[in-house]
């Protein structure tokens, strides 16, 4: 094991703004997980590793097969393309360790000098080739499944685009309801019933309310029934889930739900239709964060085919979603498979 800086070129990117960029097809790699915009010249060759330098994704490892313009990132190049690919796969296997190099609270940074000190294996070219060859097979499988996902997403869009012109507003479909507002001093971080607000909606709750408070409020104030659609009305507009009935409490005006009797629109169909709403058209202008107030939410239009057609569409989309889930499962396992390849050859 040697310092990365002893066997590879580790360089800081060159600052550029979108206003300075000129029309072209060269990707400008900054601090995110993808390129930021395009430019007309490159400052790094094809087959270059980038590590995001600042922001929430500081330390993110990526690889570019084409020439790029490196901006708010650090680039790594080995002795040749093969060595660079080997280093990329190794650095990817220690991604979490690289994230731990972040410094600074308000704006995290990962600095080139710290990256140069990372310990990496210094192995002969023949062994590098074996590792890269096996990892490329995993990459191919990953990309094939990524393509499958995009194909199934297109099929889902085709189903929703062909539902006809008849529409209903959310206000016609059902009532928009909200829980009683929960104050911060009523929550804790240890135990009880999960409390969801816009930052945790649809994911892992990071706060709880007591079981006693939960029981009190669901008796006194409106509360969603199993199967009702919950919608984020602020932040990530339109993010929606079906309420599964598990004990939980939801913040008032930021998360709302539709009290729908399903006489005209099935909740299973509504969940899919909401994903194709152009939410920005209903958002309130001037808000600090994107927000839709209830009056605007009631006016959101949803395609309204017959109930039989809705059921057909849902069944078709569910079959596509199942295929997407299979593809994602394969992709999620790719990182672990690469780690196993490295362990096999580097023990």
C-alpha positions in Angstrom: 0.0 0.0 0.0 1.3 3.4 -1.0 0.1 7.0 -1.0 -2.1 7.8 -4.1 0.0 10.8 -4.8 3.2 8.7 -5.1 1.8 6.6 -8.1 -0.8 8.9 -9.7 -1.2 12.5 -10.9 -3.7 14.2 -8.5 -4.6 17.7 -9.7 -7.0 20.4 -8.7 -9.6 21.5 -11.3 -9.7 25.0 -12.8 -12.5 27.4 -11.8 -15.1 28.3 -14.4 -18.7 29.6 -14.2 -21.6 28.9 -16.4 -21.4 32.5 -17.7 -17.8 31.9 -18.8 -18.6 28.7 -20.6 -18.8 28.8 -24.4 -21.0 26.7 -26.7 -19.6 23.2 -27.1 -20.0 19.6 -26.2 -17.3 19.2 -23.5 -18.8 18.3 -20.1 -17.8 20.6 -17.2 -17.4 18.5 -14.0 -17.9 20.5 -10.8 -19.0 19.5 -7.3 -22.1 17.4 -8.1 -22.6 13.8 -9.0 -22.9 14.6 -12.8 -21.5 17.2 -15.1 -22.8 20.8 -14.5 -23.0 22.2 -18.0 -21.1 22.2 -21.4 -18.0 24.1 -22.7 -16.0 24.2 -25.9 -12.7 23.0 -24.6 -11.3 20.2 -22.3 -8.6 20.4 -19.7 -8.4 16.7 -19.0 -8.1 13.7 -21.4 -10.4 10.8 -21.7 -10.3 8.2 -19.0 -10.0 10.5 -16.0 -11.1 10.0 -12.4 -12.9 13.0 -10.8 -13.5 13.5 -7.1 -16.0 16.3 -6.2 -14.2 19.1 -4.3 -17.0 20.9 -2.5 -20.7 20.9 -1.5 -22.9 18.2 -0.2 -21.3 15.6 -2.6 -17.7 16.5 -1.8 -15.7 13.3 -2.2 -17.9 11.7 -4.8 -15.8 9.5 -7.1 -16.6 9.4 -10.8 -15.0 8.3 -14.1 -15.2 9.9 -17.5 -14.5 8.0 -20.7 -14.4 11.2 -22.8 -12.3 14.4 -22.4 -13.7 16.8 -19.8 -13.2 20.3 -18.3 -12.4 19.7 -14.6 -13.8 22.6 -12.5 -14.8 22.2 -8.9 -13.2 18.8 -8.5 -9.9 17.0 -8.2 -8.7 14.7 -11.0 -6.7 11.5 -10.7 -4.8 9.8 -13.5 -2.6 6.7 -13.1 0.4 5.7 -15.2 -1.8 4.8 -18.1 -5.5 4.1 -18.9 -5.4 0.6 -17.4 -3.8 1.9 -14.2 -6.4 4.7 -14.0 -9.3 2.3 -14.4 -7.8 0.1 -11.6 -7.5 3.1 -9.3 -11.0 4.1 -10.1 -12.4 0.8 -9.1 -10.4 0.8 -5.9 -11.3 4.3 -4.9 -15.0 3.5 -5.6 -14.7 0.6 -3.1 -13.6 3.0 -0.4 -16.1 5.7 -1.3 -17.3 6.1 2.2 -13.8 6.6 3.5 -13.3 9.4 1.0 -16.5 11.1 2.1 -15.0 11.1 5.6 -12.3 13.4 4.3 -14.8 16.3 4.1 -13.8 19.4 6.1 -16.0 22.4 6.9 -19.5 22.5 8.2 -21.3 25.1 6.1 -19.6 24.1 2.8 -17.8 20.7 3.0 -14.6 20.4 1.0 -12.3 17.5 0.1 -8.8 18.7 -0.6 -6.2 17.3 -3.1 -3.5 17.1 -0.4 -5.8 14.8 1.6 -6.6 12.7 -1.4 -2.8 12.3 -2.2 -2.4 10.6 1.2 -5.0 7.9 0.6 -3.5 4.4 0.7 -3.9 2.4 -2.5 -2.4 -0.9 -3.7 0.7 -0.7 -5.8 0.4 -3.9 -7.9 1.8 -5.3 -11.2 0.0 -4.5 -14.5 -1.0 -8.1 -15.1 -3.0 -8.2 -11.9 -4.5 -4.7 -12.7 -5.8 -6.2 -16.0 -7.5 -9.1 -14.3 -9.3 -6.8 -11.8 -10.3 -4.3 -14.5 -11.6 -7.0 -16.9 -13.8 -8.5 -14.2 -15.0 -5.1 -13.1 -15.9 -4.1 -16.6 -18.2 -7.1 -16.8 -20.0 -5.8 -13.8 -20.1 -2.3 -15.3 -21.7 -3.7 -18.5 -24.4 -5.5 -16.5 -25.0 -2.3 -14.6 -25.4 -0.2 -17.8 -27.6 -2.9 -19.4 -30.0 -2.7 -16.4 -29.9 1.1 -16.5 -31.0 1.0 -20.1 -33.8 -1.4 -19.2 -35.0 0.9 -16.5 -35.2 3.8 -19.0 -37.0 1.7 -21.5 -39.6 0.7 -18.9 -40.0 4.3 -17.8 -40.7 5.2 -21.4 -43.4 2.5 -21.6 -45.0 3.9 -18.4 -45.0 7.4 -19.9 -46.6 6.0 -23.1 -49.4 4.4 -21.0 -50.1 7.7 -19.2 -49.9 9.8 -22.3 -52.5 7.7 -24.0 -55.3 8.0 -21.5 -57.5 10.5 -23.4 -58.6 14.1 -22.8 -61.1 13.7 -20.1 -59.8 15.3 -16.8 -60.8 15.9 -13.2 -59.2 18.2 -10.7 -57.9 17.0 -7.3 -60.7 19.1 -5.8 -63.3 17.1 -7.7 -61.6 13.8 -6.8 -61.7 14.3 -3.0 -61.0 16.5 -0.1 -57.5 17.8 0.8 -56.9 17.2 4.5 -54.1 18.0 7.0 -53.0 16.8 10.4 -52.8 19.1 13.4 -49.4 20.9 13.4 -46.8 19.3 15.6 -44.5 21.6 17.5 -40.8 20.9 17.8 -40.9 20.5 21.5 -43.5 17.7 21.1 -41.0 15.5 19.2 -38.0 13.5 20.3 -35.1 11.7 18.5 -35.4 8.4 20.4 -38.7 6.5 20.5 -42.4 6.6 19.8 -44.4 7.0 16.6 -42.4 8.3 13.6 -43.0 11.9 12.7 -42.6 12.9 9.1 -42.1 16.3 7.6 -41.0 17.3 4.0 -37.4 16.4 4.6 -38.2 12.8 5.7 -41.5 12.2 3.8 -41.4 8.8 2.1 -38.1 7.9 3.7 -36.6 7.4 7.2 -38.1 9.5 9.9 -35.6 11.4 12.1 -38.0 12.4 14.8 -40.8 10.8 16.9 -43.8 11.8 19.0 -45.0 9.9 22.0 -47.6 7.1 21.6 -50.0 9.0 24.0 -49.8 12.2 21.9 -50.3 10.3 18.7 -53.5 8.6 20.0 -54.8 11.9 21.3 -54.3 13.8 18.0 -55.7 11.0 15.7 -58.9 11.1 17.8 -59.2 14.9 17.6 -58.0 15.7 14.1 -58.3 14.3 10.5 -56.0 11.4 9.9 -55.4 9.4 6.6 -57.0 6.0 6.1 -55.1 3.0 4.6 -54.7 3.5 0.9 -55.1 7.2 0.8 -52.5 9.3 -1.2 -50.2 11.6 0.7 -48.6 14.4 -1.2 -45.7 16.7 -0.4 -46.9 20.3 -0.9 -43.5 21.9 -0.3 -39.9 21.1 -1.1 -40.0 18.2 -3.6 -43.4 19.2 -5.0 -45.8 16.3 -5.7 -43.8 13.6 -4.1 -46.5 11.1 -3.2 -46.9 7.7 -1.4 -49.8 5.4 -0.5 -50.4 5.4 3.3 -49.8 1.9 4.5 -51.6 2.3 7.8 -48.5 2.0 10.0 -48.6 4.4 13.0 -47.1 7.7 11.8 -47.7 11.4 12.1 -47.4 14.0 9.3 -46.6 17.7 9.4 -49.6 19.9 8.6 -49.4 22.1 5.5 -46.3 20.6 4.1 -47.8 17.1 3.7 -51.4 16.7 2.8 -53.6 13.8 1.7 -56.6 13.3 -0.6 -59.7 11.9 1.1 -60.8 9.9 -2.0 -63.8 7.5 -2.1 -62.5 6.1 -5.4 -65.9 6.5 -7.2 -64.2 8.2 -10.1 -60.4 7.8 -9.6 -58.7 4.8 -8.1 -55.9 5.6 -5.6 -53.6 3.2 -7.4 -54.1 5.1 -10.6 -53.9 8.5 -8.9 -50.5 7.7 -7.5 -49.1 7.0 -11.0 -50.9 10.0 -12.6 -49.5 12.4 -10.0 -45.9 11.6 -11.2 -46.7 13.2 -14.6 -48.2 16.5 -13.2 -46.1 19.6 -14.1 -46.0 20.8 -10.5 -44.1 24.0 -11.2 -47.2 25.4 -13.0 -49.1 25.2 -9.7 -46.4 26.4 -7.4 -46.7 29.7 -5.5 -44.3 32.4 -6.8 -41.9 34.0 -4.5 -41.7 31.2 -1.9 -38.4 30.6 -0.2 -38.9 26.9 -1.0 -41.2 25.5 -3.8 -44.7 25.4 -2.3 -48.3 24.7 -3.4 -51.1 26.0 -1.3 -54.4 24.0 -1.1 -56.4 26.2 -3.5 -53.8 25.6 -6.2 -53.6 21.9 -5.3 -57.3 21.5 -5.7 -57.0 22.8 -9.3 -54.4 20.2 -10.3 -55.8 18.3 -13.3 -55.6 14.5 -13.6 -56.6 12.4 -16.7 -59.8 10.6 -15.9 -60.5 7.5 -18.0 -63.1 4.9 -17.0 -62.4 2.9 -13.9 -61.9 -0.2 -16.0 -59.3 1.6 -18.1 -57.6 2.9 -15.0 -57.3 -0.7 -13.7 -55.9 -1.8 -17.0 -53.3 1.0 -16.9 -52.4 0.3 -13.3 -51.9 -3.4 -14.0 -49.7 -2.6 -17.0 -47.6 -0.1 -15.1 -47.2 -2.4 -12.1 -45.7 -5.0 -14.4 -43.2 -2.4 -15.7 -42.5 -1.3 -12.1 -41.7 -4.9 -11.2 -39.2 -5.1 -14.0 -37.6 -1.8 -12.9 -37.4 -3.1 -9.3 -35.5 -6.2 -10.6 -33.1 -4.1 -12.6 -32.5 -1.8 -9.6 -31.8 -4.8 -7.4 -29.1 -6.0 -9.8 -27.6 -2.5 -10.0 -27.5 -2.1 -6.2 -25.5 -5.3 -6.0 -22.9 -4.2 -8.5 -20.8 -2.2 -6.0 -20.6 -5.2 -3.6 -19.6 -7.5 -6.5 -16.8 -5.1 -7.4 -15.6 -5.1 -3.8 -15.5 -8.9 -3.8 -13.4 -8.9 -7.0 -10.9 -6.5 -5.4 -10.8 -8.6 -2.2 -10.3 -11.8 -4.3 -7.2 -10.4 -6.0 -5.7 -8.1 -3.3 -5.8 -10.5 -0.3 
